[in-house]
Amino acid sequence: MALKGDKGDEFYSVDYPLPEVLLERESDKLELRFEAGPESLAGGIYGVRLLR
């Protein structure tokens, strides 16, 4: 996923659907990782919700 930085300094919400293969797993644990690409930085994350 790439963000263009066109939102300025405002808070905004984004929904990212999870692939079915993740939802069909037997494990009830999921690890999320936010990683910046080369020459970039990962901005602040102010909330995460996982919904079924």
CHARMM-style PDB file with segment names, atoms N, HN, CA, C and O in Angstrom:
ATOM      1  N   MET     1       0.839  -1.157   0.000  1.00  0.00      PROA
ATOM      2  CA  MET     1       0.000   0.000   0.000  1.00  0.00      PROA
ATOM      3  C   MET     1       0.891   1.230   0.000  1.00  0.00      PROA
ATOM      4  O   MET     1       1.844   1.297   0.777  1.00  0.00      PROA
ATOM      5  N   ALA     2       0.612   2.180  -0.832  1.00  0.00      PROA
ATOM      6  HN  ALA     2      -0.162   2.126  -1.463  1.00  0.00      PROA
ATOM      7  CA  ALA     2       1.392   3.411  -0.888  1.00  0.00      PROA
ATOM      8  C   ALA     2       0.471   4.599  -0.653  1.00  0.00      PROA
ATOM      9  O   ALA     2      -0.609   4.688  -1.236  1.00  0.00      PROA
ATOM     10  N   LEU     3       0.905   5.495   0.195  1.00  0.00      PROA
ATOM     11  HN  LEU     3       1.783   5.423   0.669  1.00  0.00      PROA
ATOM     12  CA  LEU     3       0.164   6.727   0.430  1.00  0.00      PROA
ATOM     13  C   LEU     3       0.900   7.871  -0.253  1.00  0.00      PROA
ATOM     14  O   LEU     3       2.128   7.942  -0.215  1.00  0.00      PROA
ATOM     15  N   LYS     4       0.152   8.752  -0.869  1.00  0.00      PROA
ATOM     16  HN  LYS     4      -0.846   8.694  -0.900  1.00  0.00      PROA
ATOM     17  CA  LYS     4       0.755   9.822  -1.664  1.00  0.00      PROA
ATOM     18  C   LYS     4       1.089  11.070  -0.862  1.00  0.00      PROA
ATOM     19  O   LYS     4       1.824  11.932  -1.345  1.00  0.00      PROA
ATOM     20  N   GLY     5       0.564  11.183   0.357  1.00  0.00      PROA
ATOM     21  HN  GLY     5      -0.033  10.483   0.749  1.00  0.00      PROA
ATOM     22  CA  GLY     5       0.842  12.362   1.160  1.00  0.00      PROA
ATOM     23  C   GLY     5       0.003  13.557   0.771  1.00  0.00      PROA
ATOM     24  O   GLY     5       0.331  14.690   1.121  1.00  0.00      PROA
ATOM     25  N   ASP     6      -1.087  13.314   0.043  1.00  0.00      PROA
ATOM     26  HN  ASP     6      -1.354  12.394  -0.242  1.00  0.00      PROA
ATOM     27  CA  ASP     6      -1.917  14.421  -0.437  1.00  0.00      PROA
ATOM     28  C   ASP     6      -3.004  14.840   0.552  1.00  0.00      PROA
ATOM     29  O   ASP     6      -3.836  15.684   0.219  1.00  0.00      PROA
ATOM     30  N   LYS     7      -3.017  14.270   1.757  1.00  0.00      PROA
ATOM     31  HN  LYS     7      -2.341  13.584   2.027  1.00  0.00      PROA
ATOM     32  CA  LYS     7      -4.024  14.604   2.763  1.00  0.00      PROA
ATOM     33  C   LYS     7      -3.589  15.756   3.664  1.00  0.00      PROA
ATOM     34  O   LYS     7      -4.374  16.225   4.489  1.00  0.00      PROA
ATOM     35  N   GLY     8      -2.362  16.212   3.517  1.00  0.00      PROA
ATOM     36  HN  GLY     8      -1.725  15.831   2.847  1.00  0.00      PROA
ATOM     37  CA  GLY     8      -1.891  17.304   4.352  1.00  0.00      PROA
ATOM     38  C   GLY     8      -1.745  16.868   5.795  1.00  0.00      PROA
ATOM     39  O   GLY     8      -1.360  15.733   6.078  1.00  0.00      PROA
ATOM     40  N   ASP     9      -2.060  17.790   6.718  1.00  0.00      PROA
ATOM     41  HN  ASP     9      -2.372  18.711   6.489  1.00  0.00      PROA
ATOM     42  CA  ASP     9      -1.888  17.487   8.140  1.00  0.00      PROA
ATOM     43  C   ASP     9      -3.217  17.174   8.824  1.00  0.00      PROA
ATOM     44  O   ASP     9      -3.333  17.343  10.038  1.00  0.00      PROA
ATOM     45  N   GLU    10      -4.213  16.723   8.076  1.00  0.00      PROA
ATOM     46  HN  GLU    10      -4.118  16.585   7.090  1.00  0.00      PROA
ATOM     47  CA  GLU    10      -5.515  16.383   8.640  1.00  0.00      PROA
ATOM     48  C   GLU    10      -5.603  14.894   8.951  1.00  0.00      PROA
ATOM     49  O   GLU    10      -4.984  14.067   8.281  1.00  0.00      PROA
ATOM     50  N   PHE    11      -6.387  14.565   9.986  1.00  0.00      PROA
ATOM     51  HN  PHE    11      -6.890  15.236  10.530  1.00  0.00      PROA
ATOM     52  CA  PHE    11      -6.665  13.159  10.276  1.00  0.00      PROA
ATOM     53  C   PHE    11      -7.664  12.636   9.256  1.00  0.00      PROA
ATOM     54  O   PHE    11      -8.561  13.364   8.830  1.00  0.00      PROA
ATOM     55  N   TYR    12      -7.512  11.389   8.867  1.00  0.00      PROA
ATOM     56  HN  TYR    12      -6.784  10.798   9.213  1.00  0.00      PROA
ATOM     57  CA  TYR    12      -8.461  10.769   7.948  1.00  0.00      PROA
ATOM     58  C   TYR    12      -8.492   9.276   8.210  1.00  0.00      PROA
ATOM     59  O   TYR    12      -7.571   8.713   8.802  1.00  0.00      PROA
ATOM     60  N   SER    13      -9.557   8.649   7.764  1.00  0.00      PROA
ATOM     61  HN  SER    13     -10.305   9.107   7.283  1.00  0.00      PROA
ATOM     62  CA  SER    13      -9.740   7.205   7.954  1.00  0.00      PROA
ATOM     63  C   SER    13      -9.624   6.484   6.625  1.00  0.00      PROA
ATOM     64  O   SER    13     -10.035   6.994   5.583  1.00  0.00      PROA
ATOM     65  N   VAL    14      -9.061   5.297   6.681  1.00  0.00      PROA
ATOM     66  HN  VAL    14      -8.728   4.883   7.528  1.00  0.00      PROA
ATOM     67  CA  VAL    14      -8.926   4.452   5.494  1.00  0.00      PROA
ATOM     68  C   VAL    14      -9.311   3.035   5.892  1.00  0.00      PROA
ATOM     69  O   VAL    14      -8.872   2.541   6.931  1.00  0.00      PROA
ATOM     70  N   ASP    15     -10.122   2.383   5.079  1.00  0.00      PROA
ATOM     71  HN  ASP    15     -10.478   2.784   4.235  1.00  0.00      PROA
ATOM     72  CA  ASP    15     -10.484   0.979   5.302  1.00  0.00      PROA
ATOM     73  C   ASP    15      -9.689   0.109   4.341  1.00  0.00      PROA
ATOM     74  O   ASP    15      -9.672   0.356   3.135  1.00  0.00      PROA
ATOM     75  N   TYR    16      -9.032  -0.909   4.879  1.00  0.00      PROA
ATOM     76  HN  TYR    16      -9.046  -1.110   5.858  1.00  0.00      PROA
ATOM     77  CA  TYR    16      -8.280  -1.859   4.070  1.00  0.00      PROA
ATOM     78  C   TYR    16      -8.879  -3.241   4.290  1.00  0.00      PROA
ATOM     79  O   TYR    16      -8.693  -3.815   5.363  1.00  0.00      PROA
ATOM     80  N   PRO    17      -9.586  -3.792   3.321  1.00  0.00      PROA
ATOM     81  CA  PRO    17     -10.135  -5.142   3.504  1.00  0.00      PROA
ATOM     82  C   PRO    17      -9.007  -6.179   3.566  1.00  0.00      PROA
ATOM     83  O   PRO    17      -8.013  -6.085   2.846  1.00  0.00      PROA
ATOM     84  N   LEU    18      -9.188  -7.165   4.441  1.00  0.00      PROA
ATOM     85  HN  LEU    18      -9.996  -7.242   5.026  1.00  0.00      PROA
ATOM     86  CA  LEU    18      -8.207  -8.239   4.559  1.00  0.00      PROA
ATOM     87  C   LEU    18      -8.497  -9.321   3.519  1.00  0.00      PROA
ATOM     88  O   LEU    18      -9.661  -9.622   3.252  1.00  0.00      PROA
ATOM     89  N   PRO    19      -7.467  -9.900   2.936  1.00  0.00      PROA
ATOM     90  CA  PRO    19      -7.671 -10.989   1.982  1.00  0.00      PROA
ATOM     91  C   PRO    19      -8.352 -12.182   2.656  1.00  0.00      PROA
ATOM     92  O   PRO    19      -8.120 -12.446   3.836  1.00  0.00      PROA
ATOM     93  N   GLU    20      -9.173 -12.884   1.925  1.00  0.00      PROA
ATOM     94  HN  GLU    20      -9.361 -12.669   0.967  1.00  0.00      PROA
ATOM     95  CA  GLU    20      -9.902 -14.046   2.446  1.00  0.00      PROA
ATOM     96  C   GLU    20      -8.961 -15.083   3.066  1.00  0.00      PROA
ATOM     97  O   GLU    20      -9.311 -15.722   4.057  1.00  0.00      PROA
ATOM     98  N   VAL    21      -7.797 -15.248   2.499  1.00  0.00      PROA
ATOM     99  HN  VAL    21      -7.512 -14.729   1.693  1.00  0.00      PROA
ATOM    100  CA  VAL    21      -6.855 -16.255   2.998  1.00  0.00      PROA
ATOM    101  C   VAL    21      -6.483 -15.961   4.459  1.00  0.00      PROA
ATOM    102  O   VAL    21      -6.229 -16.895   5.220  1.00  0.00      PROA
ATOM    103  N   LEU    22      -6.448 -14.714   4.855  1.00  0.00      PROA
ATOM    104  HN  LEU    22      -6.655 -13.956   4.237  1.00  0.00      PROA
ATOM    105  CA  LEU    22      -6.165 -14.380   6.254  1.00  0.00      PROA
ATOM    106  C   LEU    22      -7.349 -14.677   7.151  1.00  0.00      PROA
ATOM    107  O   LEU    22      -7.170 -15.060   8.307  1.00  0.00      PROA
ATOM    108  N   LEU    23      -8.543 -14.508   6.641  1.00  0.00      PROA
ATOM    109  HN  LEU    23      -8.688 -14.198   5.701  1.00  0.00      PROA
ATOM    110  CA  LEU    23      -9.745 -14.731   7.435  1.00  0.00      PROA
ATOM    111  C   LEU    23     -10.037 -16.217   7.636  1.00  0.00      PROA
ATOM    112  O   LEU    23     -10.741 -16.586   8.576  1.00  0.00      PROA
ATOM    113  N   GLU    24      -9.504 -17.065   6.767  1.00  0.00      PROA
ATOM    114  HN  GLU    24      -8.932 -16.764   6.004  1.00  0.00      PROA
ATOM    115  CA  GLU    24      -9.771 -18.503   6.836  1.00  0.00      PROA
ATOM    116  C   GLU    24      -8.741 -19.258   7.669  1.00  0.00      PROA
ATOM    117  O   GLU    24      -8.838 -20.478   7.804  1.00  0.00      PROA
ATOM    118  N   ARG    25      -7.783 -18.575   8.213  1.00  0.00      PROA
ATOM    119  HN  ARG    25      -7.704 -17.584   8.103  1.00  0.00      PROA
ATOM    120  CA  ARG    25      -6.732 -19.227   9.012  1.00  0.00      PROA
ATOM    121  C   ARG    25      -7.302 -19.776  10.310  1.00  0.00      PROA
ATOM    122  O   ARG    25      -8.304 -19.273  10.819  1.00  0.00      PROA
ATOM    123  N   GLU    26      -6.671 -20.792  10.832  1.00  0.00      PROA
ATOM    124  HN  GLU    26      -5.858 -21.200  10.418  1.00  0.00      PROA
ATOM    125  CA  GLU    26      -7.101 -21.385  12.105  1.00  0.00      PROA
ATOM    126  C   GLU    26      -6.670 -20.529  13.289  1.00  0.00      PROA
ATOM    127  O   GLU    26      -7.338 -20.521  14.324  1.00  0.00      PROA
ATOM    128  N   SER    27      -5.574 -19.818  13.148  1.00  0.00      PROA
ATOM    129  HN  SER    27      -5.032 -19.825  12.308  1.00  0.00      PROA
ATOM    130  CA  SER    27      -5.057 -18.998  14.244  1.00  0.00      PROA
ATOM    131  C   SER    27      -5.965 -17.787  14.452  1.00  0.00      PROA
ATOM    132  O   SER    27      -6.521 -17.240  13.500  1.00  0.00      PROA
ATOM    133  N   ASP    28      -6.102 -17.384  15.702  1.00  0.00      PROA
ATOM    134  HN  ASP    28      -5.650 -17.828  16.476  1.00  0.00      PROA
ATOM    135  CA  ASP    28      -6.902 -16.199  15.989  1.00  0.00      PROA
ATOM    136  C   ASP    28      -6.016 -14.972  16.202  1.00  0.00      PROA
ATOM    137  O   ASP    28      -6.489 -13.934  16.664  1.00  0.00      PROA
ATOM    138  N   LYS    29      -4.731 -15.093  15.866  1.00  0.00      PROA
ATOM    139  HN  LYS    29      -4.347 -15.936  15.491  1.00  0.00      PROA
ATOM    140  CA  LYS    29      -3.787 -13.984  16.012  1.00  0.00      PROA
ATOM    141  C   LYS    29      -3.437 -13.415  14.644  1.00  0.00      PROA
ATOM    142  O   LYS    29      -3.327 -14.141  13.657  1.00  0.00      PROA
ATOM    143  N   LEU    30      -3.267 -12.113  14.613  1.00  0.00      PROA
ATOM    144  HN  LEU    30      -3.357 -11.523  15.415  1.00  0.00      PROA
ATOM    145  CA  LEU    30      -2.895 -11.412  13.388  1.00  0.00      PROA
ATOM    146  C   LEU    30      -1.907 -10.322  13.764  1.00  0.00      PROA
ATOM    147  O   LEU    30      -2.160  -9.549  14.688  1.00  0.00      PROA
ATOM    148  N   GLU    31      -0.798 -10.251  13.068  1.00  0.00      PROA
ATOM    149  HN  GLU    31      -0.593 -10.879  12.317  1.00  0.00      PROA
ATOM    150  CA  GLU    31       0.209  -9.233  13.340  1.00  0.00      PROA
ATOM    151  C   GLU    31       0.200  -8.212  12.207  1.00  0.00      PROA
ATOM    152  O   GLU    31       0.325  -8.569  11.036  1.00  0.00      PROA
ATOM    153  N   LEU    32       0.053  -6.945  12.565  1.00  0.00      PROA
ATOM    154  HN  LEU    32      -0.049  -6.655  13.517  1.00  0.00      PROA
ATOM    155  CA  LEU    32       0.094  -5.861  11.589  1.00  0.00      PROA
ATOM    156  C   LEU    32       1.442  -5.184  11.665  1.00  0.00      PROA
ATOM    157  O   LEU    32       2.005  -4.999  12.744  1.00  0.00      PROA
ATOM    158  N   ARG    33       1.949  -4.818  10.506  1.00  0.00      PROA
ATOM    159  HN  ARG    33       1.492  -4.969   9.629  1.00  0.00      PROA
ATOM    160  CA  ARG    33       3.249  -4.152  10.469  1.00  0.00      PROA
ATOM    161  C   ARG    33       3.166  -2.976   9.509  1.00  0.00      PROA
ATOM    162  O   ARG    33       2.735  -3.128   8.365  1.00  0.00      PROA
ATOM    163  N   PHE    34       3.573  -1.825   9.968  1.00  0.00      PROA
ATOM    164  HN  PHE    34       3.923  -1.702  10.897  1.00  0.00      PROA
ATOM    165  CA  PHE    34       3.627  -0.622   9.143  1.00  0.00      PROA
ATOM    166  C   PHE    34       5.092  -0.295   8.934  1.00  0.00      PROA
ATOM    167  O   PHE    34       5.804   0.037   9.881  1.00  0.00      PROA
ATOM    168  N   GLU    35       5.535  -0.389   7.705  1.00  0.00      PROA
ATOM    169  HN  GLU    35       4.956  -0.659   6.935  1.00  0.00      PROA
ATOM    170  CA  GLU    35       6.953  -0.234   7.407  1.00  0.00      PROA
ATOM    171  C   GLU    35       7.132   0.766   6.279  1.00  0.00      PROA
ATOM    172  O   GLU    35       6.487   0.662   5.236  1.00  0.00      PROA
ATOM    173  N   ALA    36       8.008   1.734   6.494  1.00  0.00      PROA
ATOM    174  HN  ALA    36       8.532   1.819   7.342  1.00  0.00      PROA
ATOM    175  CA  ALA    36       8.289   2.732   5.468  1.00  0.00      PROA
ATOM    176  C   ALA    36       9.182   2.140   4.383  1.00  0.00      PROA
ATOM    177  O   ALA    36      10.030   1.290   4.651  1.00  0.00      PROA
ATOM    178  N   GLY    37       8.978   2.598   3.177  1.00  0.00      PROA
ATOM    179  HN  GLY    37       8.289   3.289   2.959  1.00  0.00      PROA
ATOM    180  CA  GLY    37       9.831   2.191   2.069  1.00  0.00      PROA
ATOM    181  C   GLY    37      11.137   2.964   2.091  1.00  0.00      PROA
ATOM    182  O   GLY    37      11.324   3.845   2.931  1.00  0.00      PROA
ATOM    183  N   PRO    38      12.039   2.644   1.177  1.00  0.00      PROA
ATOM    184  CA  PRO    38      13.308   3.369   1.097  1.00  0.00      PROA
ATOM    185  C   PRO    38      13.063   4.863   0.864  1.00  0.00      PROA
ATOM    186  O   PRO    38      12.152   5.238   0.126  1.00  0.00      PROA
ATOM    187  N   GLU    39      13.867   5.699   1.487  1.00  0.00      PROA
ATOM    188  HN  GLU    39      14.607   5.395   2.086  1.00  0.00      PROA
ATOM    189  CA  GLU    39      13.759   7.152   1.310  1.00  0.00      PROA
ATOM    190  C   GLU    39      12.406   7.696   1.762  1.00  0.00      PROA
ATOM    191  O   GLU    39      11.957   8.724   1.254  1.00  0.00      PROA
ATOM    192  N   SER    40      11.751   7.024   2.709  1.00  0.00      PROA
ATOM    193  HN  SER    40      12.116   6.189   3.122  1.00  0.00      PROA
ATOM    194  CA  SER    40      10.422   7.421   3.143  1.00  0.00      PROA
ATOM    195  C   SER    40      10.314   7.234   4.651  1.00  0.00      PROA
ATOM    196  O   SER    40      11.266   6.800   5.299  1.00  0.00      PROA
ATOM    197  N   LEU    41       9.144   7.565   5.210  1.00  0.00      PROA
ATOM    198  HN  LEU    41       8.370   7.917   4.684  1.00  0.00      PROA
ATOM    199  CA  LEU    41       8.910   7.319   6.622  1.00  0.00      PROA
ATOM    200  C   LEU    41       7.471   6.880   6.818  1.00  0.00      PROA
ATOM    201  O   LEU    41       6.585   7.233   6.040  1.00  0.00      PROA
ATOM    202  N   ALA    42       7.256   6.114   7.856  1.00  0.00      PROA
ATOM    203  HN  ALA    42       7.976   5.827   8.489  1.00  0.00      PROA
ATOM    204  CA  ALA    42       5.900   5.679   8.192  1.00  0.00      PROA
ATOM    205  C   ALA    42       5.304   6.718   9.128  1.00  0.00      PROA
ATOM    206  O   ALA    42       5.862   6.995  10.190  1.00  0.00      PROA
ATOM    207  N   GLY    43       4.183   7.289   8.741  1.00  0.00      PROA
ATOM    208  HN  GLY    43       3.730   7.064   7.879  1.00  0.00      PROA
ATOM    209  CA  GLY    43       3.529   8.305   9.559  1.00  0.00      PROA
ATOM    210  C   GLY    43       2.909   7.702  10.804  1.00  0.00      PROA
ATOM    211  O   GLY    43       2.937   6.487  10.996  1.00  0.00      PROA
ATOM    212  N   GLY    44       2.358   8.542  11.636  1.00  0.00      PROA
ATOM    213  HN  GLY    44       2.335   9.529  11.480  1.00  0.00      PROA
ATOM    214  CA  GLY    44       1.743   8.082  12.878  1.00  0.00      PROA
ATOM    215  C   GLY    44       0.471   7.297  12.625  1.00  0.00      PROA
ATOM    216  O   GLY    44      -0.316   7.637  11.742  1.00  0.00      PROA
ATOM    217  N   ILE    45       0.277   6.264  13.392  1.00  0.00      PROA
ATOM    218  HN  ILE    45       0.916   5.987  14.110  1.00  0.00      PROA
ATOM    219  CA  ILE    45      -0.956   5.467  13.369  1.00  0.00      PROA
ATOM    220  C   ILE    45      -1.678   5.778  14.677  1.00  0.00      PROA
ATOM    221  O   ILE    45      -1.133   5.563  15.759  1.00  0.00      PROA
ATOM    222  N   TYR    46      -2.898   6.281  14.575  1.00  0.00      PROA
ATOM    223  HN  TYR    46      -3.341   6.456  13.696  1.00  0.00      PROA
ATOM    224  CA  TYR    46      -3.612   6.730  15.765  1.00  0.00      PROA
ATOM    225  C   TYR    46      -4.766   5.815  16.152  1.00  0.00      PROA
ATOM    226  O   TYR    46      -5.476   6.094  17.118  1.00  0.00      PROA
ATOM    227  N   GLY    47      -4.961   4.748  15.427  1.00  0.00      PROA
ATOM    228  HN  GLY    47      -4.385   4.521  14.642  1.00  0.00      PROA
ATOM    229  CA  GLY    47      -5.987   3.789  15.794  1.00  0.00      PROA
ATOM    230  C   GLY    47      -6.097   2.695  14.754  1.00  0.00      PROA
ATOM    231  O   GLY    47      -5.968   2.942  13.555  1.00  0.00      PROA
ATOM    232  N   VAL    48      -6.335   1.486  15.224  1.00  0.00      PROA
ATOM    233  HN  VAL    48      -6.439   1.286  16.198  1.00  0.00      PROA
ATOM    234  CA  VAL    48      -6.529   0.333  14.354  1.00  0.00      PROA
ATOM    235  C   VAL    48      -7.700  -0.470  14.913  1.00  0.00      PROA
ATOM    236  O   VAL    48      -7.748  -0.756  16.110  1.00  0.00      PROA
ATOM    237  N   ARG    49      -8.638  -0.830  14.048  1.00  0.00      PROA
ATOM    238  HN  ARG    49      -8.599  -0.598  13.076  1.00  0.00      PROA
ATOM    239  CA  ARG    49      -9.749  -1.691  14.452  1.00  0.00      PROA
ATOM    240  C   ARG    49      -9.837  -2.839  13.472  1.00  0.00      PROA
ATOM    241  O   ARG    49      -9.778  -2.636  12.259  1.00  0.00      PROA
ATOM    242  N   LEU    50      -9.976  -4.025  13.988  1.00  0.00      PROA
ATOM    243  HN  LEU    50     -10.024  -4.189  14.974  1.00  0.00      PROA
ATOM    244  CA  LEU    50     -10.189  -5.200  13.156  1.00  0.00      PROA
ATOM    245  C   LEU    50     -11.628  -5.651  13.370  1.00  0.00      PROA
ATOM    246  O   LEU    50     -12.036  -5.937  14.496  1.00  0.00      PROA
ATOM    247  N   LEU    51     -12.383  -5.713  12.300  1.00  0.00      PROA
ATOM    248  HN  LEU    51     -12.052  -5.481  11.385  1.00  0.00      PROA
ATOM    249  CA  LEU    51     -13.780  -6.095  12.361  1.00  0.00      PROA
ATOM    250  C   LEU    51     -14.014  -7.331  11.524  1.00  0.00      PROA
ATOM    251  O   LEU    51     -13.438  -7.470  10.445  1.00  0.00      PROA
ATOM    252  N   ARG    52     -14.830  -8.207  11.994  1.00  0.00      PROA
ATOM    253  HN  ARG    52     -15.298  -8.094  12.870  1.00  0.00      PROA
ATOM    254  CA  ARG    52     -15.198  -9.388  11.215  1.00  0.00      PROA
ATOM    255  C   ARG    52     -16.482  -9.157  10.506  1.00  0.00      PROA
ATOM    256  OT1 ARG    52     -16.961 -10.040   9.794  1.00  0.00      PROA
TER     257      ARG     52
END
